[in-house]
Amino acid sequence: MEKTLITISRQFGSGGREIAELLTKKLHCHHFNSKIVEMAAANLHNGASIDEAIARSYHTPEEAQGTLDKYEGFERMVENNRMYVEQAKVILNVAERPESAIFLGRCADYILRNCKDVFSFFIYADDDFRAARGKLKYHGMSLKELNREENRRKQYYEFYTGQRWGDPTNYDMMINTSGISLETAANTILAYIQFCRG
């Protein structure tokens, strides 16, 4: 397949990460998730450990607004903005490479919206499916815990893009994994791209 850039946004617990991994193998390319955060943190040289940078990567400046009367509150806002901008630079730089790549989250669908060869997908699932996966794949996390993490991603996306997270108009296709295998979902993505290219 010719150079292809795929962005995957997903409900937490819907299988989006595994679909990205399957696509990585099928396209013989790299996928970027927390690696984007690592690269951005290294570029910023801000002294934070990689683990700390990843843990804070979905924080938005809004989370610092409660302490704006304190200097460190303002500093956290600025730092979060710098981190988003640096992640965007990393995503754009990777997209300029000649090879295919898959981007998981990080507002990549928005950041790459004006680039060529980009296809964006949103993966979701019903609550029963996600609750079952929470027990099996996420160390026993409850649906409430999954939703809490998902809400952080939603707030992050909407803060930085000005778009509604999960809005079908932001993506080429939305895929419900509740009734199909993740392998089928990955194959559906590839079939869609091939169809679009004729």
Disulfide bonds with the S-S distance in Angstrom:
none
